[in-house]
Amino acid sequence: MKDLLKFLQSQRLITIASYNNDLWISNAYACTGDNFNIYFISPTKATHSKYIEANSNIVFSFSWFDPKNLSNRKGVQGKGTCKMVKNPVELAKGIKHMYDSFPEMRDILTLKWISENVWGTKLWVIKPTYIKHWNDEIYGEEENKEFKF
């Protein structure tokens, strides 16, 4: 699991698919904490946010490849639940993870800003239930390993 966590913590752009009587896919800036929780920020008015509010079950992915060596591919495909972070302790923890991953957000992304910004942007957390980790370098011909949480 150490290799999986290292990969997740190196990634900054997540793809999320949600469902609410229709499918929707979106991208967001994201970071991963030590407990595998994945945090991202998004306005509550966004289609994916509305879908997640109605149905917290989502799927997600991160992917990376070396354009000079197509046999060097890494990624994850996962399932989990997603919710807006409302608990103040978890909110502070998630914002700290965002600071660590996106230092340029430090002056903007504060507890006060999350509470009061005019766009309705909130912090969200994905709690994975399943991840398929694809890494040619680590897993060789087997290509991937599956994890359940």
C-alpha positions in Angstrom: 0.0 0.0 0.0 3.0 2.3 0.5 3.5 2.5 -3.3 -0.1 3.2 -3.9 -0.1 6.0 -1.3 3.1 7.5 -2.8 1.5 7.6 -6.3 -1.8 9.1 -5.0 0.1 11.8 -3.1 2.1 12.7 -6.2 -1.0 13.4 -8.3 -2.8 16.7 -8.5 -5.6 16.3 -11.1 -8.4 13.8 -10.5 -11.2 12.7 -12.8 -14.5 12.0 -11.0 -17.6 10.4 -12.4 -20.9 10.8 -10.6 -24.5 9.7 -11.3 -27.9 11.1 -10.6 -30.4 9.9 -13.2 -27.6 10.7 -15.6 -23.8 10.3 -15.8 -21.3 13.2 -15.4 -17.6 13.3 -15.5 -15.4 16.2 -14.2 -11.8 17.1 -13.4 -10.6 18.8 -10.2 -7.4 19.7 -8.4 -6.9 17.2 -5.7 -4.6 15.9 -3.0 -4.4 12.8 -0.9 -3.9 12.5 2.9 -2.0 9.8 4.8 -5.2 7.9 5.4 -6.0 7.7 1.6 -8.7 10.3 1.8 -8.7 12.4 -1.4 -9.6 16.1 -1.0 -10.7 18.5 -3.7 -12.4 21.9 -3.9 -15.5 22.6 -6.1 -18.4 24.9 -6.2 -21.7 23.5 -4.9 -23.4 24.8 -8.1 -21.2 22.5 -10.4 -23.0 19.6 -12.0 -20.8 17.0 -10.3 -21.3 18.6 -6.9 -25.1 18.5 -7.3 -24.9 14.9 -8.4 -22.7 14.0 -5.5 -25.1 15.7 -3.1 -27.8 13.4 -4.4 -25.7 10.2 -4.7 -22.4 10.0 -2.8 -21.2 6.9 -4.7 -18.6 8.0 -7.3 -15.8 6.5 -9.3 -12.5 8.3 -9.9 -9.1 8.0 -11.6 -5.6 9.5 -11.8 -3.3 8.6 -14.6 0.2 9.2 -15.7 2.5 8.0 -18.5 6.0 8.7 -19.8 5.6 9.9 -23.4 9.1 8.7 -24.2 8.4 5.2 -22.9 4.8 3.9 -23.4 5.6 0.9 -21.2 6.0 3.2 -18.2 2.4 3.8 -17.2 0.9 4.5 -13.8 -2.6 5.1 -12.6 -5.5 4.3 -10.4 -9.2 3.5 -11.0 -11.3 3.6 -7.9 -14.7 3.6 -6.2 -15.7 5.4 -3.1 -18.1 7.8 -1.4 -17.8 11.5 -1.6 -19.2 14.2 0.6 -18.8 17.9 1.3 -16.5 18.4 4.4 -18.5 20.1 7.2 -16.7 18.9 10.3 -14.3 21.7 11.4 -11.5 19.3 12.4 -11.7 17.4 9.1 -12.0 20.7 7.2 -8.8 22.1 8.8 -7.0 18.8 8.0 -8.2 18.8 4.4 -7.2 22.4 3.9 -3.7 21.7 5.3 -3.4 18.8 2.8 -4.4 21.3 0.0 -1.8 23.8 1.2 0.9 21.1 1.1 0.0 20.1 -2.4 -0.9 23.6 -3.7 1.2 26.2 -1.8 -0.1 28.9 -4.2 -3.5 28.5 -2.6 -2.4 29.2 0.9 -3.4 32.9 0.8 -6.8 32.1 -0.7 -8.0 28.8 0.7 -8.8 29.5 4.4 -11.6 28.3 6.7 -13.2 31.7 6.4 -13.0 31.7 2.6 -14.5 28.2 2.4 -17.4 29.4 4.6 -18.0 32.7 2.9 -16.9 32.7 -0.8 -19.4 33.9 -3.3 -19.0 31.0 -5.6 -20.1 28.4 -3.0 -16.8 26.6 -3.4 -16.4 23.9 -0.7 -13.9 21.2 0.3 -15.0 17.7 -0.6 -13.5 14.4 0.5 -13.5 11.0 -1.3 -13.2 8.0 0.9 -12.1 5.1 -1.3 -13.7 1.7 -0.9 -11.7 0.1 -3.8 -8.6 1.0 -5.8 -7.0 -0.7 -8.7 -3.4 0.5 -8.9 -1.8 0.2 -12.3 2.0 0.5 -12.4 4.1 -1.3 -15.0 7.3 -0.5 -13.1 6.2 -2.1 -9.8 3.9 -4.9 -11.0 5.6 -5.9 -14.3 3.5 -8.2 -16.5 0.8 -8.4 -13.9 0.4 -4.6 -14.4 -1.8 -3.9 -11.4 -2.9 -4.7 -7.9 -6.3 -4.3 -6.3 -7.0 -2.8 -2.8 -10.1 -2.8 -0.7 -10.7 -0.3 2.1 
